[in-house]
Amino acid sequence: MQIDTMPAGLEPSPAGTVGPPRRTRGGMTSVVVRRLIGAFFSVVAVIVFNFFLFRLLPGDPARNLGRNRHLSAEQMANLRDSWGLDEPLPQQFLHYLDRLLLHGDLGISLAKSQAVTTVISEKIWATVLLVGTSTILSTVIGLWIGIKGAWERGSRFDRLSNAASLTLYAMPEFWLGIVLLMLVAGNQIGLGLFPTGGIHSPDVTGGAIGSVVDVGYHLFLPCLTLTLAYLAEYSLVMRSSLLDEMGQDYLQTARAKGLRDTSVRRRHAVPNALLPTITLIFLNFGFVISGALTVEYVFSWPGLGSLAVEALSTPDFPLLQGVFLLFAASTIMFNLVADLMLGVLDPRVREA
């Protein structure tokens, strides 16, 4: 009598893991089309909401721009006219759409008198450096902790790492940053080991190498804050997902065929358990960019977060629109990538 060695409905994937059977190419195409349409309408909704939201903020931009300049009523009227602030909101919105959609122009910053795209381009790389570094570190460390904790369930490492992850997961990012700033960087009650803000020191020496080392020195604390905040989530999700996979029948089948425990974990359990974690990584990458706003402000990191806070104080409508449109677009884009990646890695999603 022949005994099936695979669970019903499962076949080996090309990577050597056990997973659901592949679907047709047409199914994947329809998923891509639906996701792209959904992302398009999400961006349209963000553009409309983004424009009118900041018009509800209290304060007169023209009056704030003319603060301490003793401008006359006529001069204030000319200032509003030059920036288009005296036009009705529908007309301002149409002009905004015309510049954005037809020319890719986000407007002119009211406070800096520069193109919004220029102002953003000067700050975006500091945010990319911070977010990119912390995302890579939190992903690698979080996945390792989750895999090791699940495979050694009940061990001292698992108990300690799970307790630490739950504690870090409950901490707001800005609060964790303030605590680290006080304990490690502050000179009064802290150790004074790291700078309290900025991206470089004014008196740095040593040429290019010295500049890189100095930037890394300033990067350490804000990067540590975001890394600790997000590795907890990755480790908890990876641990839970791997524990679910460890109870599946196909792993018992693989062991019965003579595979070693490390091979079962590496070739079968971990790849299948990675599916929800991979989705979470791409989703979080968009959220981390916007979530870095508070951390950048705590550490005076000259990125998009600090720029957004500065624009709020005016309020600088064009700059606020540009920054938050970038935040929202990045979240939508990585959400789309997460959906498509999950459809490629897990064909069952294509049936939805």
Sequence and secondary structure as in RCSB ss.txt:
>XXXX:A:sequence
MQIDTMPAGLEPSPAGTVGPPRRTRGGMTSVVVRRLIGAFFSVVAVIVFNFFLFRLLPGDPARNLGRNRHLSAEQ
MANLRDSWGLDEPLPQQFLHYLDRLLLHGDLGISLAKSQAVTTVISEKIWATVLLVGTSTILSTVIGLWIGIKGA
WERGSRFDRLSNAASLTLYAMPEFWLGIVLLMLVAGNQIGLGLFPTGGIHSPDVTGGAIGSVVDVGYHLFLPCLT
LTLAYLAEYSLVMRSSLLDEMGQDYLQTARAKGLRDTSVRRRHAVPNALLPTITLIFLNFGFVISGALTVEYVFS
WPGLGSLAVEALSTPDFPLLQGVFLLFAASTIMFNLVADLMLGVLDPRVREA
>XXXX:A:secstr
     S TT EE TTS EE     HHHHHHHHHHHHHHHHHHHHHHHHHHHHHHHTSSS HHHHHTTTTT  HHH
HHHHHHHTTTTS HHHHHHHHHIIIIIH    B TTT SBHHHHHHHHHHHHHHHHHHHHHHHHHHHHHHHHHHH
HTTTSHHHHHHHHHHHHHHTS HHHHHHHHIIIII SSSS   S SS SS TT  SHHHHHHHHHHHHHHHHHHH
HHHHHHHHHHHHHHHHHHHHHTSHHHHHHHHTT  HHHHIIIIIHHHHHHHHHHHHHHHHHHHHHHHHHHHHHTT
 TTHHHHHHHHHTTT HHHHHHHHHHHHHHHHHHHHHHHHHHHHH GGGGG 
